[in-house]
Amino acid sequence: MAKIAGVSKHSLVDYENEDKTVYPNAAFLTAIATAGADVLYILTGVRSVPSEQSLSHRAAALVDNYEHCKEEDKAALERLASAAASSERLKESGEKVG
């Protein structure tokens, strides 16, 4: 991680041990975020919400369509998705479906 972030191993240990005399800079945080670290979680303990950029094109389109539905249609889609996923889980487990 130190190599990815461009800092010494000693600096990384200081950051991890919450040494109050040494703080990571923006370049460090950017580097570890680029490598996949959840910087918001590291700094605040609150997980980042995945962005649409992390979704496939199909999944992002599905989310966008869902967000543009009326509330009763959202509820219907949620029931449909739950039923479809439950059926697939049963198939994967080898249990009889239907």
PEPE-V240282 format. One record per run of one state. SS is the DSSP state (~ for helix, > for strand, _ for the rest). FROM is the first residue (numbers start at 0). TO is the last residue. If there is no record, write none. Layout:
ss: <SS SS>
from: <FROM FROM>
to: <TO TO>
This chain:
ss: <_ ~ _ ~ _ ~ _ ~ _ ~ _ ~ _ ~ _>
from: <0 1 5 8 16 25 34 38 44 51 54 56 67 70 93>
to: <0 4 7 15 24 33 37 43 50 53 55 66 69 92 97>
